[in-house]
Amino acid sequence: MPGDPVLVVDNTPVGLRLTRLLLAREGYDVRTAVSAEEALSALDQFRPKLILTDVQLPGIDGLEMTRRIKA
């Protein structure tokens, strides 16, 4: 729903910017992270209703990040 918080995780600047722009245009409260480590750190203070992540991230990949969040 518009206004809901969303976290977008992508290490590709163009993909990150485009996704943020499209979601913000629809009224979502969008935060971004360029790595899984940054996203996990952001979750200490930000509770999104949805996390959109690239699977192929440097370091911790998107699948491992998801496992850690679910744990």
C-alpha positions, 0 to 999 in steps of 0.5 A: 500500500502506498506509504508503506516502508520498502527497503531496496537492496541492489549494488547496481546504481541504475537498478537501485535508482530506477526501483527507488524512483518507481516506488517513491512515485507510487507513494512508498517510503523507500530506503536503499542499501548497496550491500546486504551488510548495509541492509542488515544494519539498516534493519536495526532502525527501519522495519520495512513491510517489503524488502526487494533484493538483488540475489547477486550481491558482493559479500553476503548474497541476497539469499543469505541475507534473507536467511539471516533476516528470517532467523 
